[in-house]
Amino acid sequence: METIVIVGGGAGGLELATRLGNSAGKAGRARVVLVDRWPTHFWKPLLHTVASGKHDPQVMAIDYAAQASEHGFEFARGEVLGVDRETRRVSLAPWIADDGAEVLPARSIGYDKLVLALGSVTNFFGVPGAEQHVLTLDDVAQAETFRQRFVDGCIQASARQAAGGQLNPGIDIVIVGGGATGVELAAELSHSARTLAKYNVHALDPVRHVRIRILERGSLLLPHLHPRLSKRAARHLRALGIKVLTDTAVARVDGGAVLDTEGCTYPSAITLWAAGVEAPPLCATLGLTTNPLRQIAVAPSLQALEDPDVYAIGDCANFVCPIMGKVPPRAQAAHQQAMYLAQVLGQASPLKAPFAYRDYGSLVSLGPLAAVGVLTGTAGGRKYPVGGVLARLLYSLMYRKHQMALHGVVRMSAQTVADWIRQKLSPAVKLH
Ligand SMILES: Cc1cc2nc3c(=O)[nH]c(=O)nc-3n(C[C@H](O)[C@H](O)[C@H](O)COP(=O)(O)OP(=O)(O)OC[C@H]3O[C@@H](n4cnc5c(N)ncnc54)[C@H](O)[C@@H]3O)c2cc1C
């Protein structure tokens, strides 16, 4: 029986492990092992809602061990440090508990087929001070750090304002990057600032005193959308009181400020870097062809060019589709690639056709009641712009679709109801 090891239990990796476990694992055709550095899975496109306090990651996270036992795969917790392609083993770092005690020593797992689904990390583009002084949204821990700093920052600014004597009372938050992550976070933060004022957590004016700025190097927000939709998103953010500064390239980040290439300084108590992603450093250590973003070059079969036993999917893969061009680092690409590999690996009669990416469009949330984006039609690939509440509803369905892939329709429906009830019973912003 061959062993298929999947490294990374994110949008692509967990779906693949679940599908393969259900088919090949349960049928005894393959041993499927999922490896991740964390014990739980959280769907990355919702990380901005953890940062704003809207969602509690503890409630929404999926326990890998429980998912594994239900769906016929094994879970091994640990950070993969390297892959020996000669002996076909992945090496894991020791698992260290929060109190510093070693739970498990360094170890290795053998594979017949290896799938790399490592996702991406923030790209700082070498901007001086960025790595030292900014926060990022790469994982739940970082999103939680942002939330805590945001809530604490509002409380501190409120206390300083009450003490008086300040020229410019309030708090400054700078988001570098006007792509989907930056825009979605800014909109959610603006709503959270209002809710915190309503709860009397702070006594700041949520618009005048919680100053949120987006600095975008290009001339428009959301460059992947039609300019009309980008302008619509910018208008929506400005109506919320968010300052949108386009054609503003960041030159340096200091402890309390961001400086642009024109010499302007933007005060910043919290700086969030959302200017782009690249594949994790591990991808460049495997002796496989990578692009300048360290993404592993894969053939239409999603196999690494130099090693047919190694596959890469999601953000860490560089697949150039003959029809659609380069596949973007999106959850929908990771999902499609997971579906494809589930039909290729560990099957009695594997799929022979190459992977073909289909762009179903792109939706960007602008807060609880609005979104903007395009949907791509099935016939001729025509794009349909969508906005407002309808687009927001469609945006919410993306997460439900992910849940359905992992749990099936019945459990997804039950969770949707449970989430709705929980939302009614819990505070609108997580405070602790
Ligand atoms: C705020 C935000 C909003 C987004 N919104 C959207 C959206 O609206 N639509 C969309 O399509 N996409 C969106 N994206 C992008 C989307 O989240 C990613 O494209 C998608 O998650 C990629 O899936 P993946 O499986 O490649 O990697 P991930 O989902 O990032 O998973 C990678 C996994 O690998 C694990 N891992 C990494 N390195 C190691 C290691 N060395 N050892 C062990 N485990 C490791 C990580 O812990 C993680 O669990 C958004 C991203 C962010 C941050």
The ligand as an SDF file (V2000), in Angstrom:
LIG
                    3D

 53 58  0  0  0  0  0  0  0  0999 V2000
   -7.1670   37.8710    4.5860 C   0  0  0  0  0  0  0  0  0  0  0  0
   -7.1770   36.9860    3.3670 C   0  0  0  0  0  0  0  0  0  0  0  0
   -8.2920   36.9770    2.5220 C   0  0  0  0  0  0  0  0  0  0  0  0
   -8.3370   36.1440    1.4080 C   0  0  0  0  0  0  0  0  0  0  0  0
   -9.4580   36.1530    0.6380 N   0  0  0  0  0  0  0  0  0  0  0  0
   -9.5520   35.2950   -0.3990 C   0  0  0  0  0  0  0  0  0  0  0  0
  -10.7600   35.2370   -1.1680 C   0  0  0  0  0  0  0  0  0  0  0  0
  -11.7140   35.9840   -0.9120 O   0  0  0  0  0  0  0  0  0  0  0  0
  -10.8160   34.3420   -2.1950 N   0  0  0  0  0  0  0  0  0  0  0  0
   -9.7670   33.5030   -2.4970 C   0  0  0  0  0  0  0  0  0  0  0  0
   -9.8930   32.6980   -3.4230 O   0  0  0  0  0  0  0  0  0  0  0  0
   -8.6140   33.5550   -1.7950 N   0  0  0  0  0  0  0  0  0  0  0  0
   -8.4710   34.4280   -0.7610 C   0  0  0  0  0  0  0  0  0  0  0  0
   -7.2990   34.4800   -0.0360 N   0  0  0  0  0  0  0  0  0  0  0  0
   -6.1780   33.6240   -0.4400 C   0  0  0  0  0  0  0  0  0  0  0  0
   -6.3610   32.1990    0.0850 C   0  0  0  0  0  0  0  0  0  0  0  0
   -6.4830   32.2290    1.4850 O   0  0  0  0  0  0  0  0  0  0  0  0
   -5.1860   31.3280   -0.3060 C   0  0  0  0  0  0  0  0  0  0  0  0
   -4.9870   31.4150   -1.6890 O   0  0  0  0  0  0  0  0  0  0  0  0
   -5.4240   29.8770    0.0800 C   0  0  0  0  0  0  0  0  0  0  0  0
   -5.6120   29.7460    1.4730 O   0  0  0  0  0  0  0  0  0  0  0  0
   -4.2360   29.0130   -0.3670 C   0  0  0  0  0  0  0  0  0  0  0  0
   -4.4760   27.6950    0.0430 O   0  0  0  0  0  0  0  0  0  0  0  0
   -3.2400   26.7320    0.2810 P   0  0  0  0  0  0  0  0  0  0  0  0
   -3.8040   25.3850    0.5920 O   0  0  0  0  0  0  0  0  0  0  0  0
   -2.2670   26.8540   -0.8190 O   0  0  0  0  0  0  0  0  0  0  0  0
   -2.4920   27.3160    1.5710 O   0  0  0  0  0  0  0  0  0  0  0  0
   -3.0450   27.7060    3.0330 P   0  0  0  0  0  0  0  0  0  0  0  0
   -4.5060   27.7040    3.0910 O   0  0  0  0  0  0  0  0  0  0  0  0
   -2.3200   28.9500    3.3990 O   0  0  0  0  0  0  0  0  0  0  0  0
   -2.4950   26.5090    3.9210 O   0  0  0  0  0  0  0  0  0  0  0  0
   -1.1170   26.2480    4.0710 C   0  0  0  0  0  0  0  0  0  0  0  0
   -0.9520   25.2860    5.2510 C   0  0  0  0  0  0  0  0  0  0  0  0
    0.3810   24.8110    5.2620 O   0  0  0  0  0  0  0  0  0  0  0  0
    0.8560   24.7810    6.6050 C   0  0  0  0  0  0  0  0  0  0  0  0
    2.3340   24.8510    6.5340 N   0  0  0  0  0  0  0  0  0  0  0  0
    3.0700   25.7690    5.8880 C   0  0  0  0  0  0  0  0  0  0  0  0
    4.3810   25.4940    6.0120 N   0  0  0  0  0  0  0  0  0  0  0  0
    4.4680   24.3530    6.7480 C   0  0  0  0  0  0  0  0  0  0  0  0
    5.5510   23.5600    7.2120 C   0  0  0  0  0  0  0  0  0  0  0  0
    6.8340   23.8780    6.9280 N   0  0  0  0  0  0  0  0  0  0  0  0
    5.2890   22.4680    7.9480 N   0  0  0  0  0  0  0  0  0  0  0  0
    4.0030   22.1220    8.2510 C   0  0  0  0  0  0  0  0  0  0  0  0
    2.9380   22.8260    7.8300 N   0  0  0  0  0  0  0  0  0  0  0  0
    3.1670   23.9400    7.0880 C   0  0  0  0  0  0  0  0  0  0  0  0
    0.2050   25.9810    7.2470 C   0  0  0  0  0  0  0  0  0  0  0  0
    0.1590   25.8520    8.6610 O   0  0  0  0  0  0  0  0  0  0  0  0
   -1.1920   25.9620    6.5980 C   0  0  0  0  0  0  0  0  0  0  0  0
   -2.0950   25.1940    7.3740 O   0  0  0  0  0  0  0  0  0  0  0  0
   -7.2170   35.3060    1.0980 C   0  0  0  0  0  0  0  0  0  0  0  0
   -6.0900   35.3260    1.9260 C   0  0  0  0  0  0  0  0  0  0  0  0
   -6.0630   36.1420    3.0480 C   0  0  0  0  0  0  0  0  0  0  0  0
   -4.8390   36.1480    3.9330 C   0  0  0  0  0  0  0  0  0  0  0  0
  1  2  1  0
  2  3  1  0
  2 52  2  0
  3  4  2  0
  4  5  1  0
  4 50  1  0
  5  6  2  0
  6  7  1  0
  6 13  1  0
  7  8  2  0
  7  9  1  0
  9 10  1  0
 10 11  2  0
 10 12  1  0
 12 13  2  0
 13 14  1  0
 14 15  1  0
 14 50  1  0
 15 16  1  0
 16 17  1  0
 16 18  1  0
 18 19  1  0
 18 20  1  0
 20 21  1  0
 20 22  1  0
 22 23  1  0
 23 24  1  0
 24 25  2  0
 24 26  1  0
 24 27  1  0
 27 28  1  0
 28 29  2  0
 28 30  1  0
 28 31  1  0
 31 32  1  0
 32 33  1  0
 33 34  1  0
 33 48  1  0
 34 35  1  0
 35 36  1  0
 35 46  1  0
 36 37  1  0
 36 45  1  0
 37 38  2  0
 38 39  1  0
 39 40  1  0
 39 45  2  0
 40 41  1  0
 40 42  2  0
 42 43  1  0
 43 44  2  0
 44 45  1  0
 46 47  1  0
 46 48  1  0
 48 49  1  0
 50 51  2  0
 51 52  1  0
 52 53  1  0
M  END
$$$$
